[in-house]
Amino acid sequence: MKKQFFCENCNRSVPKEALTCPHCGSSFQAVKCPKCGFTGNTDMFAAGCPICGYLSDSFARRTVKPAESLTPQPSHIPETKRKKALPDWFYPVAGVILLGIIIAIVIMYLKL
């Protein structure tokens, strides 16, 4: 099946590289897949819709779901150092210790 692009305004076939429709004059901001509605620039649609594969030569050979094929594999994700979050009990314990220190200072001040 030959890849074709259609004007959303007049539904007539237009060249892939066209910036405006030669039939009605509408300007093209993006390409919209007629099957799934995904919108993107023409480079993204070079081999068909990147989401559903519409008009792609490899559409019939696809065996994985589009969402899985667009998800980066764990081996490709760069490892970043994350700061470890403090445990949930840290803040109440720190609060009790701080309160104890404040009470001790007040008691020492009052005894003078």
Helices and strands as residue ranges (DSSP letters): E 5-6, E 13-14, E 31-32, E 39-40, G 42-45, G 59-61, H 66-70, G 74-76, H 90-111
